[in-house]
């Protein structure tokens, strides 16, 4: 499970499991990466719920 964070032409990807960590970074400075990293645990339930809802829906559509 992962998320992408994009803004103003830069992007980062964070793994959510087994621990939250940066998977890749394309343009964010270290300070911003740390700030984003701090926001993920606060919003983890929402992020994971959205992930599960999206991919559950995707899987159902793939079966049709």
mmCIF file of the N, C-alpha and C atoms, coordinates in Angstrom:
data_MODEL
# 
_entry.id   MODEL 
# 
loop_
_atom_site.group_PDB 
_atom_site.id 
_atom_site.type_symbol 
_atom_site.label_atom_id 
_atom_site.label_alt_id 
_atom_site.label_comp_id 
_atom_site.label_asym_id 
_atom_site.label_entity_id 
_atom_site.label_seq_id 
_atom_site.pdbx_PDB_ins_code 
_atom_site.Cartn_x 
_atom_site.Cartn_y 
_atom_site.Cartn_z 
_atom_site.occupancy 
_atom_site.B_iso_or_equiv 
_atom_site.pdbx_formal_charge 
_atom_site.auth_seq_id 
_atom_site.auth_comp_id 
_atom_site.auth_asym_id 
_atom_site.auth_atom_id 
_atom_site.pdbx_PDB_model_num 
ATOM 1   N N  . UNK A 1 1  ? 0.850   -1.163 0.000   1.00 0.00 ? 1  UNK A N  1 
ATOM 2   C CA . UNK A 1 1  ? 0.000   0.000  0.000   1.00 0.00 ? 1  UNK A CA 1 
ATOM 3   C C  . UNK A 1 1  ? 0.901   1.233  0.000   1.00 0.00 ? 1  UNK A C  1 
ATOM 4   N N  . UNK A 1 2  ? 0.601   2.181  -0.872  1.00 0.00 ? 2  UNK A N  1 
ATOM 5   C CA . UNK A 1 2  ? 1.415   3.391  -0.970  1.00 0.00 ? 2  UNK A CA 1 
ATOM 6   C C  . UNK A 1 2  ? 0.546   4.571  -1.393  1.00 0.00 ? 2  UNK A C  1 
ATOM 7   N N  . UNK A 1 3  ? 1.113   5.756  -1.249  1.00 0.00 ? 3  UNK A N  1 
ATOM 8   C CA . UNK A 1 3  ? 0.456   6.959  -1.736  1.00 0.00 ? 3  UNK A CA 1 
ATOM 9   C C  . UNK A 1 3  ? 1.452   7.799  -2.518  1.00 0.00 ? 3  UNK A C  1 
ATOM 10  N N  . UNK A 1 4  ? 0.922   8.604  -3.414  1.00 0.00 ? 4  UNK A N  1 
ATOM 11  C CA . UNK A 1 4  ? 1.705   9.583  -4.161  1.00 0.00 ? 4  UNK A CA 1 
ATOM 12  C C  . UNK A 1 4  ? 1.287   10.970 -3.706  1.00 0.00 ? 4  UNK A C  1 
ATOM 13  N N  . UNK A 1 5  ? 2.257   11.838 -3.548  1.00 0.00 ? 5  UNK A N  1 
ATOM 14  C CA . UNK A 1 5  ? 1.992   13.230 -3.204  1.00 0.00 ? 5  UNK A CA 1 
ATOM 15  C C  . UNK A 1 5  ? 2.564   14.071 -4.341  1.00 0.00 ? 5  UNK A C  1 
ATOM 16  N N  . UNK A 1 6  ? 1.706   14.838 -4.995  1.00 0.00 ? 6  UNK A N  1 
ATOM 17  C CA . UNK A 1 6  ? 2.128   15.650 -6.137  1.00 0.00 ? 6  UNK A CA 1 
ATOM 18  C C  . UNK A 1 6  ? 1.705   17.094 -5.941  1.00 0.00 ? 6  UNK A C  1 
ATOM 19  N N  . UNK A 1 7  ? 2.604   18.008 -6.299  1.00 0.00 ? 7  UNK A N  1 
ATOM 20  C CA . UNK A 1 7  ? 2.284   19.437 -6.253  1.00 0.00 ? 7  UNK A CA 1 
ATOM 21  C C  . UNK A 1 7  ? 3.327   20.199 -7.063  1.00 0.00 ? 7  UNK A C  1 
ATOM 22  N N  . UNK A 1 8  ? 2.858   21.106 -7.882  1.00 0.00 ? 8  UNK A N  1 
ATOM 23  C CA . UNK A 1 8  ? 3.730   22.003 -8.635  1.00 0.00 ? 8  UNK A CA 1 
ATOM 24  C C  . UNK A 1 8  ? 4.853   21.274 -9.375  1.00 0.00 ? 8  UNK A C  1 
ATOM 25  N N  . UNK A 1 9  ? 4.520   20.139 -9.972  1.00 0.00 ? 9  UNK A N  1 
ATOM 26  C CA . UNK A 1 9  ? 5.491   19.426 -10.794 1.00 0.00 ? 9  UNK A CA 1 
ATOM 27  C C  . UNK A 1 9  ? 6.487   18.564 -10.045 1.00 0.00 ? 9  UNK A C  1 
ATOM 28  N N  . UNK A 1 10 ? 6.331   18.420 -8.741  1.00 0.00 ? 10 UNK A N  1 
ATOM 29  C CA . UNK A 1 10 ? 7.198   17.516 -7.977  1.00 0.00 ? 10 UNK A CA 1 
ATOM 30  C C  . UNK A 1 10 ? 6.333   16.408 -7.388  1.00 0.00 ? 10 UNK A C  1 
ATOM 31  N N  . UNK A 1 11 ? 6.956   15.276 -7.077  1.00 0.00 ? 11 UNK A N  1 
ATOM 32  C CA . UNK A 1 11 ? 6.202   14.126 -6.606  1.00 0.00 ? 11 UNK A CA 1 
ATOM 33  C C  . UNK A 1 11 ? 7.035   13.291 -5.650  1.00 0.00 ? 11 UNK A C  1 
ATOM 34  N N  . UNK A 1 12 ? 6.354   12.697 -4.685  1.00 0.00 ? 12 UNK A N  1 
ATOM 35  C CA . UNK A 1 12 ? 6.979   11.722 -3.795  1.00 0.00 ? 12 UNK A CA 1 
ATOM 36  C C  . UNK A 1 12 ? 6.012   10.556 -3.633  1.00 0.00 ? 12 UNK A C  1 
ATOM 37  N N  . UNK A 1 13 ? 6.582   9.399  -3.376  1.00 0.00 ? 13 UNK A N  1 
ATOM 38  C CA . UNK A 1 13 ? 5.794   8.201  -3.120  1.00 0.00 ? 13 UNK A CA 1 
ATOM 39  C C  . UNK A 1 13 ? 6.205   7.683  -1.745  1.00 0.00 ? 13 UNK A C  1 
ATOM 40  N N  . UNK A 1 14 ? 5.208   7.339  -0.928  1.00 0.00 ? 14 UNK A N  1 
ATOM 41  C CA . UNK A 1 14 ? 5.450   6.815  0.408   1.00 0.00 ? 14 UNK A CA 1 
ATOM 42  C C  . UNK A 1 14 ? 4.823   5.435  0.537   1.00 0.00 ? 14 UNK A C  1 
ATOM 43  N N  . UNK A 1 15 ? 5.601   4.486  1.051   1.00 0.00 ? 15 UNK A N  1 
ATOM 44  C CA . UNK A 1 15 ? 5.055   3.190  1.428   1.00 0.00 ? 15 UNK A CA 1 
ATOM 45  C C  . UNK A 1 15 ? 4.345   3.365  2.768   1.00 0.00 ? 15 UNK A C  1 
ATOM 46  N N  . UNK A 1 16 ? 3.229   2.696  2.955   1.00 0.00 ? 16 UNK A N  1 
ATOM 47  C CA . UNK A 1 16 ? 2.486   2.762  4.210   1.00 0.00 ? 16 UNK A CA 1 
ATOM 48  C C  . UNK A 1 16 ? 2.712   1.541  5.095   1.00 0.00 ? 16 UNK A C  1 
ATOM 49  N N  . UNK A 1 17 ? 3.115   0.448  4.517   1.00 0.00 ? 17 UNK A N  1 
ATOM 50  C CA . UNK A 1 17 ? 3.336   -0.799 5.252   1.00 0.00 ? 17 UNK A CA 1 
ATOM 51  C C  . UNK A 1 17 ? 4.631   -1.446 4.773   1.00 0.00 ? 17 UNK A C  1 
ATOM 52  N N  . UNK A 1 18 ? 5.411   -2.117 5.557   1.00 0.00 ? 18 UNK A N  1 
ATOM 53  C CA . UNK A 1 18 ? 5.161   -2.357 6.974   1.00 0.00 ? 18 UNK A CA 1 
ATOM 54  C C  . UNK A 1 18 ? 5.384   -1.116 7.842   1.00 0.00 ? 18 UNK A C  1 
ATOM 55  N N  . UNK A 1 19 ? 6.228   -0.197 7.397   1.00 0.00 ? 19 UNK A N  1 
ATOM 56  C CA . UNK A 1 19 ? 6.336   1.087  8.101   1.00 0.00 ? 19 UNK A CA 1 
ATOM 57  C C  . UNK A 1 19 ? 6.233   2.201  7.068   1.00 0.00 ? 19 UNK A C  1 
ATOM 58  N N  . UNK A 1 20 ? 5.887   3.386  7.521   1.00 0.00 ? 20 UNK A N  1 
ATOM 59  C CA . UNK A 1 20 ? 5.783   4.532  6.618   1.00 0.00 ? 20 UNK A CA 1 
ATOM 60  C C  . UNK A 1 20 ? 7.193   4.984  6.265   1.00 0.00 ? 20 UNK A C  1 
ATOM 61  N N  . UNK A 1 21 ? 7.471   5.050  4.959   1.00 0.00 ? 21 UNK A N  1 
ATOM 62  C CA . UNK A 1 21 ? 8.791   5.504  4.514   1.00 0.00 ? 21 UNK A CA 1 
ATOM 63  C C  . UNK A 1 21 ? 8.711   6.010  3.082   1.00 0.00 ? 21 UNK A C  1 
ATOM 64  N N  . UNK A 1 22 ? 9.670   6.836  2.719   1.00 0.00 ? 22 UNK A N  1 
ATOM 65  C CA . UNK A 1 22 ? 9.731   7.371  1.363   1.00 0.00 ? 22 UNK A CA 1 
ATOM 66  C C  . UNK A 1 22 ? 10.176  6.264  0.414   1.00 0.00 ? 22 UNK A C  1 
ATOM 67  N N  . UNK A 1 23 ? 9.400   6.040  -0.620  1.00 0.00 ? 23 UNK A N  1 
ATOM 68  C CA . UNK A 1 23 ? 9.757   5.070  -1.649  1.00 0.00 ? 23 UNK A CA 1 
ATOM 69  C C  . UNK A 1 23 ? 10.589  5.749  -2.737  1.00 0.00 ? 23 UNK A C  1 
ATOM 70  N N  . UNK A 1 24 ? 10.182  6.958  -3.111  1.00 0.00 ? 24 UNK A N  1 
ATOM 71  C CA . UNK A 1 24 ? 10.948  7.730  -4.086  1.00 0.00 ? 24 UNK A CA 1 
ATOM 72  C C  . UNK A 1 24 ? 10.552  9.199  -3.979  1.00 0.00 ? 24 UNK A C  1 
ATOM 73  N N  . UNK A 1 25 ? 11.432  10.026 -4.444  1.00 0.00 ? 25 UNK A N  1 
ATOM 74  C CA . UNK A 1 25 ? 11.231  11.469 -4.391  1.00 0.00 ? 25 UNK A CA 1 
ATOM 75  C C  . UNK A 1 25 ? 11.720  12.079 -5.691  1.00 0.00 ? 25 UNK A C  1 
ATOM 76  N N  . UNK A 1 26 ? 10.900  12.907 -6.269  1.00 0.00 ? 26 UNK A N  1 
ATOM 77  C CA . UNK A 1 26 ? 11.279  13.597 -7.501  1.00 0.00 ? 26 UNK A CA 1 
ATOM 78  C C  . UNK A 1 26 ? 11.033  15.090 -7.338  1.00 0.00 ? 26 UNK A C  1 
ATOM 79  N N  . UNK A 1 27 ? 11.866  15.730 -6.494  1.00 0.00 ? 27 UNK A N  1 
ATOM 80  C CA . UNK A 1 27 ? 11.828  17.174 -6.430  1.00 0.00 ? 27 UNK A CA 1 
ATOM 81  C C  . UNK A 1 27 ? 11.529  17.818 -5.097  1.00 0.00 ? 27 UNK A C  1 
ATOM 82  N N  . UNK A 1 28 ? 10.983  17.081 -4.126  1.00 0.00 ? 28 UNK A N  1 
ATOM 83  C CA . UNK A 1 28 ? 10.722  17.690 -2.819  1.00 0.00 ? 28 UNK A CA 1 
ATOM 84  C C  . UNK A 1 28 ? 12.023  17.850 -2.042  1.00 0.00 ? 28 UNK A C  1 
ATOM 85  N N  . UNK A 1 29 ? 12.135  18.948 -1.295  1.00 0.00 ? 29 UNK A N  1 
ATOM 86  C CA . UNK A 1 29 ? 13.311  19.109 -0.429  1.00 0.00 ? 29 UNK A CA 1 
ATOM 87  C C  . UNK A 1 29 ? 13.128  18.271 0.836   1.00 0.00 ? 29 UNK A C  1 
ATOM 88  N N  . UNK A 1 30 ? 14.204  18.071 1.577   1.00 0.00 ? 30 UNK A N  1 
ATOM 89  C CA . UNK A 1 30 ? 14.189  17.198 2.757   1.00 0.00 ? 30 UNK A CA 1 
ATOM 90  C C  . UNK A 1 30 ? 13.185  17.674 3.806   1.00 0.00 ? 30 UNK A C  1 
ATOM 91  N N  . UNK A 1 31 ? 13.088  18.975 3.995   1.00 0.00 ? 31 UNK A N  1 
ATOM 92  C CA . UNK A 1 31 ? 12.158  19.504 4.990   1.00 0.00 ? 31 UNK A CA 1 
ATOM 93  C C  . UNK A 1 31 ? 10.712  19.153 4.635   1.00 0.00 ? 31 UNK A C  1 
ATOM 94  N N  . UNK A 1 32 ? 10.353  19.330 3.389   1.00 0.00 ? 32 UNK A N  1 
ATOM 95  C CA . UNK A 1 32 ? 8.990   19.019 2.950   1.00 0.00 ? 32 UNK A CA 1 
ATOM 96  C C  . UNK A 1 32 ? 8.707   17.529 3.069   1.00 0.00 ? 32 UNK A C  1 
ATOM 97  N N  . UNK A 1 33 ? 9.684   16.689 2.710   1.00 0.00 ? 33 UNK A N  1 
ATOM 98  C CA . UNK A 1 33 ? 9.502   15.245 2.858   1.00 0.00 ? 33 UNK A CA 1 
ATOM 99  C C  . UNK A 1 33 ? 9.208   14.878 4.310   1.00 0.00 ? 33 UNK A C  1 
ATOM 100 N N  . UNK A 1 34 ? 9.928   15.501 5.248   1.00 0.00 ? 34 UNK A N  1 
ATOM 101 C CA . UNK A 1 34 ? 9.689   15.244 6.674   1.00 0.00 ? 34 UNK A CA 1 
ATOM 102 C C  . UNK A 1 34 ? 8.294   15.725 7.090   1.00 0.00 ? 34 UNK A C  1 
ATOM 103 N N  . UNK A 1 35 ? 7.881   16.882 6.591   1.00 0.00 ? 35 UNK A N  1 
ATOM 104 C CA . UNK A 1 35 ? 6.547   17.395 6.914   1.00 0.00 ? 35 UNK A CA 1 
ATOM 105 C C  . UNK A 1 35 ? 5.464   16.446 6.401   1.00 0.00 ? 35 UNK A C  1 
ATOM 106 N N  . UNK A 1 36 ? 5.628   16.004 5.172   1.00 0.00 ? 36 UNK A N  1 
ATOM 107 C CA . UNK A 1 36 ? 4.670   15.063 4.603   1.00 0.00 ? 36 UNK A CA 1 
ATOM 108 C C  . UNK A 1 36 ? 4.659   13.757 5.395   1.00 0.00 ? 36 UNK A C  1 
ATOM 109 N N  . UNK A 1 37 ? 5.840   13.283 5.752   1.00 0.00 ? 37 UNK A N  1 
ATOM 110 C CA . UNK A 1 37 ? 5.952   12.061 6.536   1.00 0.00 ? 37 UNK A CA 1 
ATOM 111 C C  . UNK A 1 37 ? 5.200   12.190 7.855   1.00 0.00 ? 37 UNK A C  1 
ATOM 112 N N  . UNK A 1 38 ? 5.244   13.359 8.458   1.00 0.00 ? 38 UNK A N  1 
ATOM 113 C CA . UNK A 1 38 ? 4.527   13.595 9.705   1.00 0.00 ? 38 UNK A CA 1 
ATOM 114 C C  . UNK A 1 38 ? 3.023   13.635 9.548   1.00 0.00 ? 38 UNK A C  1 
ATOM 115 N N  . UNK A 1 39 ? 2.549   13.961 8.362   1.00 0.00 ? 39 UNK A N  1 
ATOM 116 C CA . UNK A 1 39 ? 1.107   14.052 8.116   1.00 0.00 ? 39 UNK A CA 1 
ATOM 117 C C  . UNK A 1 39 ? 0.472   12.684 7.878   1.00 0.00 ? 39 UNK A C  1 
ATOM 118 N N  . UNK A 1 40 ? 1.250   11.750 7.415   1.00 0.00 ? 40 UNK A N  1 
ATOM 119 C CA . UNK A 1 40 ? 0.686   10.449 7.037   1.00 0.00 ? 40 UNK A CA 1 
ATOM 120 C C  . UNK A 1 40 ? 0.107   9.687  8.229   1.00 0.00 ? 40 UNK A C  1 
ATOM 121 N N  . UNK A 1 41 ? 0.817   9.569  9.357   1.00 0.00 ? 41 UNK A N  1 
ATOM 122 C CA . UNK A 1 41 ? 0.203   8.820  10.475  1.00 0.00 ? 41 UNK A CA 1 
ATOM 123 C C  . UNK A 1 41 ? -1.094  9.456  10.968  1.00 0.00 ? 41 UNK A C  1 
ATOM 124 N N  . UNK A 1 42 ? -1.175  10.763 10.931  1.00 0.00 ? 42 UNK A N  1 
ATOM 125 C CA . UNK A 1 42 ? -2.372  11.474 11.371  1.00 0.00 ? 42 UNK A CA 1 
ATOM 126 C C  . UNK A 1 42 ? -3.566  11.119 10.484  1.00 0.00 ? 42 UNK A C  1 
ATOM 127 N N  . UNK A 1 43 ? -3.298  10.888 9.206   1.00 0.00 ? 43 UNK A N  1 
ATOM 128 C CA . UNK A 1 43 ? -4.365  10.624 8.221   1.00 0.00 ? 43 UNK A CA 1 
ATOM 129 C C  . UNK A 1 43 ? -4.384  9.182  7.732   1.00 0.00 ? 43 UNK A C  1 
ATOM 130 N N  . UNK A 1 44 ? -3.627  8.318  8.388   1.00 0.00 ? 44 UNK A N  1 
ATOM 131 C CA . UNK A 1 44 ? -3.451  6.949  7.902   1.00 0.00 ? 44 UNK A CA 1 
ATOM 132 C C  . UNK A 1 44 ? -4.780  6.209  7.722   1.00 0.00 ? 44 UNK A C  1 
ATOM 133 N N  . UNK A 1 45 ? -5.688  6.316  8.684   1.00 0.00 ? 45 UNK A N  1 
ATOM 134 C CA . UNK A 1 45 ? -6.972  5.614  8.552   1.00 0.00 ? 45 UNK A CA 1 
ATOM 135 C C  . UNK A 1 45 ? -7.730  6.060  7.316   1.00 0.00 ? 45 UNK A C  1 
ATOM 136 N N  . UNK A 1 46 ? -7.788  7.356  7.075   1.00 0.00 ? 46 UNK A N  1 
ATOM 137 C CA . UNK A 1 46 ? -8.481  7.882  5.890   1.00 0.00 ? 46 UNK A CA 1 
ATOM 138 C C  . UNK A 1 46 ? -7.803  7.409  4.615   1.00 0.00 ? 46 UNK A C  1 
ATOM 139 N N  . UNK A 1 47 ? -6.482  7.458  4.603   1.00 0.00 ? 47 UNK A N  1 
ATOM 140 C CA . UNK A 1 47 ? -5.721  7.041  3.420   1.00 0.00 ? 47 UNK A CA 1 
ATOM 141 C C  . UNK A 1 47 ? -5.973  5.569  3.130   1.00 0.00 ? 47 UNK A C  1 
ATOM 142 N N  . UNK A 1 48 ? -5.864  4.733  4.148   1.00 0.00 ? 48 UNK A N  1 
ATOM 143 C CA . UNK A 1 48 ? -6.047  3.299  3.946   1.00 0.00 ? 48 UNK A CA 1 
ATOM 144 C C  . UNK A 1 48 ? -7.490  2.958  3.570   1.00 0.00 ? 48 UNK A C  1 
ATOM 145 N N  . UNK A 1 49 ? -8.450  3.658  4.160   1.00 0.00 ? 49 UNK A N  1 
ATOM 146 C CA . UNK A 1 49 ? -9.855  3.426  3.802   1.00 0.00 ? 49 UNK A CA 1 
ATOM 147 C C  . UNK A 1 49 ? -10.086 3.776  2.327   1.00 0.00 ? 49 UNK A C  1 
ATOM 148 N N  . UNK A 1 50 ? -9.556  4.917  1.890   1.00 0.00 ? 50 UNK A N  1 
ATOM 149 C CA . UNK A 1 50 ? -9.700  5.329  0.488   1.00 0.00 ? 50 UNK A CA 1 
ATOM 150 C C  . UNK A 1 50 ? -9.018  4.334  -0.442  1.00 0.00 ? 50 UNK A C  1 
ATOM 151 N N  . UNK A 1 51 ? -7.836  3.873  -0.051  1.00 0.00 ? 51 UNK A N  1 
ATOM 152 C CA . UNK A 1 51 ? -7.109  2.872  -0.846  1.00 0.00 ? 51 UNK A CA 1 
ATOM 153 C C  . UNK A 1 51 ? -7.967  1.614  -1.001  1.00 0.00 ? 51 UNK A C  1 
ATOM 154 N N  . UNK A 1 52 ? -8.469  1.111  0.119   1.00 0.00 ? 52 UNK A N  1 
ATOM 155 C CA . UNK A 1 52 ? -9.257  -0.124 0.094   1.00 0.00 ? 52 UNK A CA 1 
ATOM 156 C C  . UNK A 1 52 ? -10.550 0.046  -0.698  1.00 0.00 ? 52 UNK A C  1 
ATOM 157 N N  . UNK A 1 53 ? -11.212 1.172  -0.557  1.00 0.00 ? 53 UNK A N  1 
ATOM 158 C CA . UNK A 1 53 ? -12.430 1.418  -1.319  1.00 0.00 ? 53 UNK A CA 1 
ATOM 159 C C  . UNK A 1 53 ? -12.129 1.491  -2.813  1.00 0.00 ? 53 UNK A C  1 
ATOM 160 N N  . UNK A 1 54 ? -11.079 2.192  -3.168  1.00 0.00 ? 54 UNK A N  1 
ATOM 161 C CA . UNK A 1 54 ? -10.726 2.334  -4.584  1.00 0.00 ? 54 UNK A CA 1 
ATOM 162 C C  . UNK A 1 54 ? -10.392 0.979  -5.202  1.00 0.00 ? 54 UNK A C  1 
ATOM 163 N N  . UNK A 1 55 ? -9.517  0.225  -4.534  1.00 0.00 ? 55 UNK A N  1 
ATOM 164 C CA . UNK A 1 55 ? -9.090  -1.033 -5.136  1.00 0.00 ? 55 UNK A CA 1 
ATOM 165 C C  . UNK A 1 55 ? -10.145 -2.117 -5.020  1.00 0.00 ? 55 UNK A C  1 
ATOM 166 N N  . UNK A 1 56 ? -11.004 -2.049 -4.045  1.00 0.00 ? 56 UNK A N  1 
ATOM 167 C CA . UNK A 1 56 ? -12.127 -2.973 -3.973  1.00 0.00 ? 56 UNK A CA 1 
ATOM 168 C C  . UNK A 1 56 ? -13.054 -2.733 -5.164  1.00 0.00 ? 56 UNK A C  1 
ATOM 169 N N  . UNK A 1 57 ? -13.328 -1.461 -5.462  1.00 0.00 ? 57 UNK A N  1 
ATOM 170 C CA . UNK A 1 57 ? -14.158 -1.108 -6.605  1.00 0.00 ? 57 UNK A CA 1 
ATOM 171 C C  . UNK A 1 57 ? -13.481 -1.524 -7.904  1.00 0.00 ? 57 UNK A C  1 
ATOM 172 N N  . UNK A 1 58 ? -12.176 -1.269 -8.028  1.00 0.00 ? 58 UNK A N  1 
ATOM 173 C CA . UNK A 1 58 ? -11.424 -1.642 -9.231  1.00 0.00 ? 58 UNK A CA 1 
ATOM 174 C C  . UNK A 1 58 ? -11.491 -3.135 -9.474  1.00 0.00 ? 58 UNK A C  1 
ATOM 175 N N  . UNK A 1 59 ? -11.316 -3.898 -8.395  1.00 0.00 ? 59 UNK A N  1 
ATOM 176 C CA . UNK A 1 59 ? -11.345 -5.352 -8.520  1.00 0.00 ? 59 UNK A CA 1 
ATOM 177 C C  . UNK A 1 59 ? -12.699 -5.850 -8.995  1.00 0.00 ? 59 UNK A C  1 
ATOM 178 N N  . UNK A 1 60 ? -13.774 -5.257 -8.481  1.00 0.00 ? 60 UNK A N  1 
ATOM 179 C CA . UNK A 1 60 ? -15.120 -5.674 -8.913  1.00 0.00 ? 60 UNK A CA 1 
ATOM 180 C C  . UNK A 1 60 ? -15.324 -5.379 -10.388 1.00 0.00 ? 60 UNK A C  1 
ATOM 181 N N  . UNK A 1 61 ? -14.835 -4.242 -10.840 1.00 0.00 ? 61 UNK A N  1 
ATOM 182 C CA . UNK A 1 61 ? -14.993 -3.901 -12.250 1.00 0.00 ? 61 UNK A CA 1 
ATOM 183 C C  . UNK A 1 61 ? -14.168 -4.809 -13.139 1.00 0.00 ? 61 UNK A C  1 
ATOM 184 N N  . UNK A 1 62 ? -13.013 -5.229 -12.682 1.00 0.00 ? 62 UNK A N  1 
ATOM 185 C CA . UNK A 1 62 ? -12.149 -6.111 -13.471 1.00 0.00 ? 62 UNK A CA 1 
ATOM 186 C C  . UNK A 1 62 ? -12.785 -7.471 -13.665 1.00 0.00 ? 62 UNK A C  1 
ATOM 187 N N  . UNK A 1 63 ? -13.649 -7.865 -12.755 1.00 0.00 ? 63 UNK A N  1 
ATOM 188 C CA . UNK A 1 63 ? -14.286 -9.179 -12.839 1.00 0.00 ? 63 UNK A CA 1 
ATOM 189 C C  . UNK A 1 63 ? -15.418 -9.207 -13.854 1.00 0.00 ? 63 UNK A C  1 
ATOM 190 N N  . UNK A 1 64 ? -15.872 -8.041 -14.291 1.00 0.00 ? 64 UNK A N  1 
ATOM 191 C CA . UNK A 1 64 ? -17.001 -7.994 -15.226 1.00 0.00 ? 64 UNK A CA 1 
ATOM 192 C C  . UNK A 1 64 ? -16.572 -8.205 -16.647 1.00 0.00 ? 64 UNK A C  1 
# 
